Amino acid sequence: FPEHRAVASHDGILVPLLDRLNHDSVNCNVEWRGVGLGEGHGAWTTRAVLAGEELFYSYGCKGNVELVLGYGFAVWGNPHELARICMDLEIYLSAEDPKFDRIFGKFEEALNRIVGDADFCRRDETKAIFKLSSDDLMDACSSTQTAWTALCKLCTAMHLHVDKATPEELLVQLLSQASASLIGQQSPEAWEAHVAAVRTKDTLEVSEAASCACSTVGMTTALRHSQLTVVRAAIRKLAA
């Protein structure tokens, strides 16, 4: 239960009956207010609901990886998707290169300074993998650092060390690599045709705003398609 001291977050709990409701993170009309029988506890509607109207509950603002692993479905066009953008030093410099240790030190130094222990970036030996969302790309007056701003700063710090003329050149390459990893050897046109064909066969309309994929092929395609949408939005932002 959410209020149990052994539970670190409100995610990952099962609540009888509430778990029977379909997921819609955009148009949900039910919210969970914690364990208890008193006023202000339990499940409550967030607005007036008509007789016979379906109740929707948000399982959380989760990307498709979390939804597939936790619930066994993926959302087509998931607005909370996270794309993985990876910078791997070994793509630009062999570990046998005499300059590698020095440049790797610069890489680690830049990551420590820019990223620190932020949860939007995972380090794996010579790699830094950023979890990028659509919200990260929105222009805002907030001073809060996002995966996008951190990635841009890292490219600024590292572009000359990996023989790129500008930070933008390095960032475009990282985004292009992410795009290629999602669609494989297919052309963009062939990929979109594949998505359309899979979506025709595996789409469960949950609400006016949400539709899900439940088969293995459908979930995989919906996940990759949603991630690619984020990557393409980043490329457009960079070109603007």
TIVOZA-493304 format. One record per residue (C-alpha): x negated, y, z. Coordinates in steps of 0.05 Angstrom, whole numbers, plus 5000, padded with zeros to 4 digits. Layout:
BEGIN
XYZ;...
REM end
This chain:
BEGIN
500050005000;497650714986;497450925059;493550325083;486750545108;483249995069;485850265003;481350794974;486251064922;493551014902;491850594841;492249844839;498249714884;504649314870;511349584893;517349124882;522649404835;518550024819;513849574780;519749374736;520150084707;516950224640;510850674637;511251374606;506151874632;509252444593;516752374605;516951994671;522952154714;521051764777;515351894825;512651504884;512151884950;509051364994;511150795039;516850925088;524350935097;525051665118;526352295079;520852435028;518351715023;519351174971;521251274898;524951914878;527552174812;524152824790;530453104757;537852964748;538752294713;544952124672;548851484684;545650934642;539351334628;533050924633;528251064690;520951154673;514951144720;507851364705;502750824719;497651394720;494051824669;489951234645;486351094580;487950454542;482150074571;485150134641;492149984615;489949364578;485949084636;491049274689;497749174655;496748814589;498949344540;496149954504;499650604486;499450834414;496651544412;495051524485;494252264508;489752044565;484851644523;477351664538;472451614481;465351374496;459851824467;453051504475;446151834471;440851294466;433651534464;431350884431;435351074368;430751674360;424251424389;421150734396;419350514466;412350374437;411451094417;406151444459;410952034468;416651594495;415051634569;414352394567;420852494529;424551984572;422352394632;425353014599;431652624586;432252394659;430753094683;436053394639;441252874661;439753004734;440353754725;446553754680;450453134700;448152944769;452752404796;458952614756;463552024743;464552214669;457451984652;454451294661;447051164654;444250514627;436750494619;435350954559;442651114548;447551634574;454751474559;459852034567;467251904576;470652444535;478052614538;482453074497;483253524558;475753624560;476153954491;481354464510;478955184516;479955404588;477555954634;475755434687;468555404710;469254654723;464354244682;467253714636;464353144597;464453594535;460754184566;455653714597;454553354531;453554014495;448454234548;444753564542;444253654466;441554354477;436254084524;434253484481;435153664407;427953884395;425153274431;428852814382;427053224320;433753564309;433754284286;439754494328;443954224386;449854194338;446053734291;444753244348;451953284373;454753154304;450352544298;452752274366;460052384347;458952054278;455751454312;461751394359;466551434299;462650904261;462650434321;470250474324;472050364250;466149914232;464549854158;471450084136;472650744101;477051244138;482651094088;482050344098;482050434174;488450854172;491750334128;489749794178;492650194236;499250304198;499749554183;498349344254;503049864282;508649614238;507948924268;506449094340;510149704366;514849684426;518650334431;518750494505;521551194500;521951764450;514851964470;511551294482;510550654443;506250064463;502249494432;502248824467;498548334422;491048254423;490248564354;495249104370;492049304436;485049304406;487349734347;491350214391;485350294437;480450434380;485350894345;486551314407;479051364420;477851564348;483052114355;478852414411;472452364372;475552694311;478253254354;471153374381;468453394309;473853904290;472354324351;464954334334;466454544262;471255104283;
REM end
